């Protein structure tokens, strides 16, 4: 493999089995972040991919990885494109904004919101606001 993995990668996540630890040197690090396979949801997802691959192809490598599971997780690398991370953050922010906007509408709080910053929850401000309410 040449030093071009992730050259144009902007969407989606790849999981790479990096047995000899040389993958980083063959990867376009300007485009992606390389992460260990340590989140339970990622570990389960990769295991399910291996199971499906082994069932469909009879792969001996997949079979050996599954027999030794979860030990092989230390040899996997999660390839997470920066552009995809940005898109996921933006989507989460939009969902959060819509949820908060919906909360304001449900509470008949429409006129109270004059600025988007008023919809962002600030722990310190929220604590002061709740303390004022208790003082009354």
N, C-alpha and C positions, 0 to 999 in steps of 0.2 A: 504494500500500500504506500503510495507516495504521500507527500505532505499536503494533501488537498482535501482531506475529509472535512466536511462542513464548509467548503468554500462558498457555497451559495445557500447554505442552510439558514432559513429564517423562520420556518414553522415546524412544529412537531418536536418530539423528543426521541432521541435514539438511545438505545442501551447497547453498549459494546463490551464484549468479553475480551479483556486486555490481559491475557495470560502472562506475557513477559514484561508488562509495564511500559511498553514502547509507544502506546497509542498517543500520548500527549505530544510527542515529537512529530507525529504524523498528522496533526490536527490544526486547522486554522483557528487559533486561539482568539483572534480578533472578533470572531463571529459567535463563539459559544463559550459556555462555562462548563467545565468538567466537574462532576460531583460524584461522591461515592454512592453506592447503592445501599442506603441505610434507612430510608423511610419505609415503614411497614407497607404502605400502599404500593410503593415502587417494587419492593421485594415480592409481594403477592402478584403484581402485574407481570413481572418478568418470569416468575414461576409459571403463571398461566400461559404465557407465550411459549415457553419451553415445552410445556405439556402438550399444547396444541401442535407445535412443530414436530415433536417426537411422534405423536399419534399419526399425523399426516404423512410423515416422511420416513419413519423408522430410524431416525438419526441416532447413531450410537453415542455421539458427543452429547446430545441433549439428554439421552438416557443416563449417561455417566454423571452429568451435572445434576440431574434430578435425584439420583441415588445419594449424592453427597450433600444435597441441599440441607441447610442454608449456607454451608461452608463456602461454596463458590461465589456467593454474593460479594465477597471481598475482591474478586477479580473483575467485577463488572464496573463500568463507568457509565454514568448518566450524562448524556450530551444534551445540554439545555441551551438553545440559541438565545442570545440576548434580546433579539427582536421579538421572539415568541414570549419571553418573560415580560417584556414591555406591554405586549398586547394583552396578556393575561392580567397584568396589574390594571391596565386601563379598563378592561371588562369588569374586574372586581370593583373598581371605583365607580363605574357607571351603575352597577347593580346596587351598590351601597347608597349612591345618591338617589336612585329611584325608590329604594326602600324607605329612606329617610323622608323623601318628598311625599311618599304615600302616607307615612306616619303623620306628617304635618297636615295633609288633607283630611285624614280620618279624624284628627283632633280639632278640626276647624281652625287650624292655626295658619291659614293661608296668608293673611295680611301681616302676620308677625315676621315672616321671612322676607327680608329685603336684600339679602346678599347670600351667595352660595356659602360663604365662610360661616354663616350662622347655622348651616346644616351639618357642619363638621363638628363632631363631638370632641370637646377638649376636656380632659379629666379634671383639671384644676378649676376651670370655669364652671363645669357641671357641679363640682363639689360646693363651690361658693354659692351657686344658684340654689342648690338643695338646702344649704345652711340658712340662706335668706328665707326660704319657704318655712323652715322650721321655727325661725325667730318670730314669725308673725303671730 
